[in-house]
Amino acid sequence: PRYEVGIDVGIKSFCVDSDGKEIENPKFLRKSLNKLRLAQRSLARKKKGSNRRIKAKKQVARTHNEVSNQRKDFLHKHANFYIAVYSAIYLEDLNIKGMVKIRHLLKSISDASWGMFFSMLSYKAEEAGRLVVKINPRNTSQNCSNCGEKVPKKLSVRTHKCPNCGLVMDRDLNAAINIKLSGQGSRALSAQ
């Protein structure tokens, strides 16, 4: 393992790390929604207790299972990558249950499965003797990773532009660097 990394999870891209690696969000559920809708519609039309209803029910379950397996495979591969390459991984300690209550983000956050990714990273890190540190997410995307100046921006603004030091970079990359710096700072404090 090389060194340390900060990971910022998101909806636009699944995650961006402090080294600049961006992993696209596969959106498995969104891609399978049409197939799922058709299967559920078919199930709704079948007579209760009939053999055709049983068949249709199995089809709906199979489609859900397909999405779940694709997601788990994706998460395992990326968790394995981070565990193999880095000795310390810093993540935001997000309140995912609270975030899911925001209705327009519910499906996207659930589809991304950040919680499952975090728990995979944690248990794989424990097995491999790596370190996973969760840090307070407060202002990770607002503060400038270069000078520390707070640069307030809405969620729709995707580029970080610091008026203080002139740093211009992707908002998620800036957040990932802040997560790494904050994690290193908290580790240094706990070591004292």
N, C-alpha and C positions, 0 to 999 in steps of 0.2 A: 504493500500500500504506500501511496505517495505522500499525501499530506491531507489538509483539511478542506472542507467544502461547505458552503451555505446553500440551502435549497429553498427557493420560493415557489410554492405551488400556486396554480391559477386556473382560470377557466379558458382563457384565450389559448394558452399553451399549457400542457399538463404541469410542467415545471421548468424553471430556469435555474441553473446553478451559478455559483460565483465565478466559475471558470468560463462562463459564456455559453455553455452547452444548453440548448433549448430542446425539449422533448415535446413534440406535437401532441395535442390532446386527441386520442383516437375516437372519442365519442361513440363507443360501441352501442349504447342504448339508442341514441338518436338515429344511428344508421339502421337499426333493426326495428324501429318503431312501426314502419309500414307493415312489415311481416307480422309483427305482434298484433297490430290492429286487425289485420285480416283474420288471423287465427282466433282472436277474441270475438270478433263479429260472427265468425262461423260457429263458435261455441254457443254464443247467445241465441242463435237461431235453432239449435238442436233441442229436441224434446227431452225433458228431464227423465233420467233413468234409462235412456236408449243407448245402444251400443255405439251409435255415431257420436253421441255426446261424450262418451268415455274416450273415444278416439280423438275428438276435437280438444278435449281437456289435456290429453297427453301431448298434443301438438303445441298448445300454449305453454305447457311446462317445459317442453323441449326447447322452444325458442328462448324462454327465460334462462334456461340452463346454458344455452349456447353463448348468450351475452355474458353471463357470469363467468364462464370458463375463459372466454376471450380476455375479459378484464383481468382475471387472476393471472393469466399467462403474461400479459403485458406488465403488470405490477411486479411479478416475480423477477422477470428479466431485468427490469430497471433497478429494483432493489439489489439484485445480485451484482449488477454493474457497480453501483456506488459502494457496496461492501468490499468488492474486490479491489477497487482503485483507491479508496480513501480510508485513512485511519480514524478520522473524526468527522462526523456529519452533524451539521447544525440545522435545525428546523424551527419553524414558528410553532408555538404552543397554541394552536388555533382552537376556538370553541366551535367545532364543526356542527354540533347539535343546534347551537344557537343560530349559526349561519344558514342551516337548512330551513329554518323557520321563515326565511325571506322567500316568499313564494316564487318570484321570478328567477331565483337562483337555485331553487330546490332540485330540479331535474339535472342541471349542469353539475352541481356539486356532488350529487349522489352518483352521477355517471362517472365522474372523475375518481371517486373512491379514495380521497386523500387519507381518511382514517385507516383504511386497510393498508395503504402504502406505508404510512407511518408505523403501524404495528409490525408490518413485515420487516421494515428497516430495523426496528428495535430488536426483534428476536433474532434476526440474522446477524446483527452486530454483536449481540451477546454471545452467540455461538462462535463467531469468528474472532472475538476479542477486540472488537472495534468499539468506538464510542459514539453514541447518539445523544446530542444535547438539545433539549427544547428550550427556546428562549421566548421572552415576552414579545408578541407581534406589534406592540405599540410603536407607531411611526417608522416602521422599517421601510415603507415605500415613500414616506414623506421626507425623511432626512437625506441629505446629500452624503453619499458614501465617500466623497473626497474631502470635504471640509466640515461636515457635520451640521451645516445650516439646515433649518427646517424649511422645506419648499412645499407648501400645501398645494395639492392638486386633486381634481375629481378622479373617480375611477375610470372615466372615459378618456382621460389624458394618458396616452401610452408612452410618452417620452419625458424623461426627467431632464429639466434644464435648470441649472443652478445659477441664479443671478449673482451670487457671491463669488464663486470661483470659475464660473463659465463651463462647468462640466455638462456635457450633453450625452445621454445614453438611454437605452431602453429602460423603462420604469422597473420591469421585473428583474433585470440584471442588477440595477442599483439596489433593489430590495434584497437580492440574494447576497450581494457583497456586505450590506448592512447586517444581515442575519449572521454571516460568518464572523464579522468584526465583533458583533455583540456576543456571540457564542464564545469567541476567544477571550473576550473581556471577562465574561462570567466564569470561565474556567480558571483564568489567572487569579481572580478574586477568591475562588474556592480553594485554590492551591496554597494561598497564604496562611 
